[in-house]
């Protein structure tokens, strides 16, 4: 036995091959060595753990640092489908979308250095959005670490601030243990990303070692005392508001929240980009507290005497720039329910903190009944009426294309289970305001407001849910951050429909530029390609829309093509938002300066 071997391994010679045989259970020296497998490479041990943990799809850009993993995936290609992407950022976004849809960690595999750097955007997005994700990074050989070998990167230093855990596995015999721990951590409490470094030579080692047992997410439930305290606070309230957010939701929990809202006639808002958590046509729905939220809803939230925040952390957007509460009044108005205890009181101290997952909390709410007649029904009806008024009718927009009218057309013509995917940009404000998400798992967009998410997410969704209509909505600058993944939609014959709203500028930045530095445009103009021709160059379908009335026919043609498609929608850059223009913003900013 090698002295000081922390993993407790035996080095044995067998037919000229060095065979590592791992101890199972307690590391006592006189314990029998148990083996349940033939010798396997580290790559095969890893892939076997993925299968045990229910992984059916993985996303990657191939790299020589993890050839042993690719080889092992060949043997299990019927059990684990490998989606090969064009850039690691796209692969990581696809894994993030997988995690959002399934609640299981999305798996992304990339190479060292450049691959890890490209994939970092997906890790940051998963962290801010509370999405379970595991990024495996092929690494340099252990013998050349700390020499700045070719493409060497320190994963711990690089990802330590945006992952729940980072680890580099030095011994193949530790793979079952550490991979199981990664799956446990990625789904525990507030879900998030885990990053695992895989030295190339470790993946080539051969071991006899037992597989791990699949990790199971831990569900935390509220106690009877907490539910009794909540019932008392509701009995004392006059203007309550429930806000739903975060992850770890399922359809059962969603339906339980609808039932609770009906029994208590409770007005319900959703957090930023969490609109599918509540049916927008339900009489209790008040709208979403996102960017450019309905001013009437924001005012209603600030005036509420009790806010029941379920599942969401106190993010900057949902709290409207942290203005929903002041530190001194938060304890009297806030009940915060969250699956991660460290989030409770992190931003605003609550009157009542409940450490529970959305599913267990929703189940406990089934037993809760009003203790006195509901006093706020008129308040709830007014809130829903405000939402309908805000979202019903397209607003005016300069130019020949009205994005509000297009979103209303999509709202009225797409099936209720259609999936919309988008990244970030001012174009998304039309989605938030005018589209209505009727089903759980129908909107995939980063709360981190990261650009380039829409196309990769749509590819992943169509791969996983081929029977559903999948739409990717993008701005022009947004699309070209990951537009190359359209090639993957063509390669795998995934007929996603991509809308590119093209105004020739980085719109969000130009809007803020006009607000703070009016008339001094800088670094925001774009010269764009013909996006319809781009689609055709890849083997997809392309169409161009320059008038609102042209959109339905272009959409019908794209759908009929049965191919991945791009509809290039050109619109006037002055129409920067549903309720404003760049001209008006500039004029107001200049007036404010005089």
TILUMBA-267206 format. One record per residue (C-alpha): z, y, x negated. Coordinates in steps of 0.02 Angstrom, whole numbers, plus 50000, padded with zeros to 5 digits. Example, Ala and Ser with C-alpha at 12.3 -4.5 7.8 and 13.67 -1.06 7.14 Angstrom:
BEGIN
503904977549385503574994749316
***
This chain:
BEGIN
500005000050000499555017249935501135027149902501465041850017500105037450143500685047350296499665036950418500445020450360498805011750317498434996150216496944995650100496214978050103494674970650019493554960250129491864954350067491654969349952492064981550095493624992250094494444989050263495805000550327496964992050450498145003450546499924999750598500215000250785501855006550856503355009650741502875012050559504164999450493503524989850341504004972750407503124975150573501674963550612499964971650598499074970550765497214972750785496204973250944494504978150874493274972950743493104985350601492255001150664491645016850581492595032750615491085038750713491155023350826493045024750848492805042850904491435038751027492455024251098493865036551132492665048051224492145033651336493955028851368494315046751421492915046651548491645057051453489935053951530488995068751455489105077651287488155092951225487605095251045486465102250914486245088150786486915090050610486985079150456488865081250447489125069750595487715057150583488975042950607489415050150778487585051650828487315033650775488795027850879488175037751029486525028151015487455012051052488345019851202486855029951263486945022451438488785027151458488745044351375487215055051402486875066651256486085083451298485255090451141485215109451142484275122651043485775132950985487615128850972488135143651079487095136451221487845119151194489615126251200489225135851360488555119851438490165110851392491165125151468490165123751630490485104951632492355108151616492335120651760491405108651875492375092751838494085098651781493865086751633493585093351457491785097451421491285089851254490255099251126489795092350954489145103750816488975104150629490025113950505489815132250455488345139650552488555127250694490405131050712490075149750706488745148750841489865138050952491335150150937490705160251086490965145251200492715142351133493195160451165492455159651340493395143451381495015151051317494905166851422494275157251575495575143251564494245129751550494585112651469493405110251322493415100251161492335105951016492035092950880491465100650716490695089850580491465094850415491165093650228491785078250136493635078250100493325077249911492495094349906493635104050023494305120749961492795123049846491755132949971490575118249980488925120050074489305126950248491175123850229492255132650358494125132750390494215128150574496065131850586495845149550521494255152450619494775145750789496665147150780496745162950887495575156851024495975138451045497505129451112497515118150959496475115050804496595099750694495585091450556495685072550558495865065950382496015047250422494905037650541496415027350598497155043250673495645046450784496295037450940497975046350933497305063850897495825063051016497005057551155498145072151113496645083951119496185078251295498005080151348498155097751280496465103651345496985099651524498855103251517499655118751592498365132451578496805122651525495845128251373494855123351219495355111951075494405111350910494345095550803493635095150626492815078750572492515076750385490865067750360491555054450243493005050850362491735046950499490975033750384492625024850350492855007950435494505003050515495284990250627496325000550746496825000250928496095012451053497195025351137497615025351320496695038951417497715054951432498195060551607498445078851659500235083051706500465090651880501975101951903502645105152078503755118652153505545114452198506295115652372507315130952321505765140252264504835136552425506335142152527506405158352427504535160952459504785158352645506165171552645505075184152553503655181352676504855183952822505345200852750503565206652711502545218852814500945220552710500715204552607499165199452511498775182652432497655182452277496865166152218496255163352041496285152651886495715134751864496335117151907495795118852089495055104952193494385104152370496015097452440496995112152369495685124352431495795117552608497695118152603497605136652557496475139652706497725130952818499175141352750498185157352774497825152652955499635148452997500265164652921498715175052963498795180152780497475191552704496715182852552495805190352404495035180952258495155185552075493715190751964492325177751976493425165852076492595169452245492245150952286494115147852306494065154652485492735154952619492095172952631491725171052818493515165752857494415178652963495765180352828494615184252683494815201752611493585201452464493645199452276494675209552153493335210352019492335223551930491815237452049492915230052185492875237252360493955253052345494755248852513495305231852446495975239352285496975251952387497605238152502498185227952352499115242652277499955246252445500475228052476502345225352483502135207152429500755199652321500685180852309499645177152152499165158752148498365150551997497755166051908498475174651758498725193451768497035197551692496425215151662495005214151788495935205951933497385218151914496125232551911496545238051736498375232751754498615245751891499115234352036500895235151975501985246051871503285236951769504695244151871503995239252040503255222151996504885212452021505035218452201503225214352250502605199352150502695180652175501735172252034501225153952041500455146851883500315129851797500805136851626502595142651613502175154751472501065164851590502495168251711503165185651671501975187751524501225203951592502225208451747503965201551786503915192751955505185193052094504895174352107504075163551974503445146452025502885134451889501615123651981499795118351977498715124752120498575107252193500435103852200500835121352261499525120152398500245103352452501985111052463501305125352569500805112652703502655111352747502915130152760502945138252932503245156452981505085160253015504685174353135503175181453227501795187453111501885206353093500325209652992498885202253095498075219353121498175221952933497255205352905495895209253032495605226252952495495218552779494165206152834493225219752926493215230352768492505215652671491105212552796490645231052800490625231652610489535216252586488425215252741487045228252724485985231452568486305248152488484905260252439484155258752266482805269452183481125261452146480105247552225481375233552201483055232952289484205220152209485425221152355484045215752474483595201352358485405195452351485545196352541483925186252554484645173052438486265173052538485315169552698484065156952629484945146352498485865130552554487755132652565488035121052416486835130552301487515134252127487325151552052487575153951865487595170751776488205179351620488695197551604487875214051641487785227051779486545216051874488015204551916488805218052025487485214252157487995195852154489835199652175489565211752316488195203952422488145185152391489375173852483489995158152398490395145652535490885130452429492025126452284491045124352124489615135552177489805149852052489835147751863490085164051769491265168951628492775179651668492665184651485491075194051536490085185351400488195187551397486975173051387487965160951495486805159051644485385148251576486465135551481487645133951628486195131051747485485117451633487175108651630487385110151819485665103351858485965089051738487605084751824487115089152004485245085852016485255085752206485885103752219484895119852207485365128352043484955146652011485235156151849485315175051874485155185651718484865203151656483485205751529484655208251382485775194451447484365181751465483715183251287485425179251214485175160951263483455160351344482945146951220483915134251322482515135551452481615123651334482975110751368482715112451556480875108351525481275094251404482445085551526481385089851679482765100151761481975111751891483195126151879482645142951948482945157651831482915175551893482755188951760483185206351824482295217551700482665236251687482255237951502484015242951449485725236151409486285242751578488175241651569488225250551402486995263951461488075266851615489625269851508488595280151386488065291851525489845292951588490615297651421489135304651321487915310751455486105313051404486365305351231485555288151249485795277651093485475259151053485225253751234483325253651259482435236751259480605231951243480435215551337479155201751340478255195451495479605183451554478425174351673477265170751526478795165151427479135152051560477335145951557477345144951367478775132351377477885122251512478785129651661478255140251809478235159251798478035173151926478245192051924479025202752061478775221752063479155224952247480575218252352479395210852481478575200052346480165190552308480185177452449478415171452409478785170652222480375160752257479455148652371478105145952240479405142752105480295130152214478665121452261478175119652078479595107052051479705113551872480945124551782480435142151832480695160351789480465174451914480305190751818480975204751929480605222251863481675236251934482015254651904483345257351769484025272251864484715260251995486155254851885487375248552018487445245352206488285261952239487685273052097486235278751987486165283951806485585301151862487105303551972488285297351837487515309251710487575324251827489385320751873489895318451691489075334951641489915343751788491595336951735491335344351562491035361951625
***
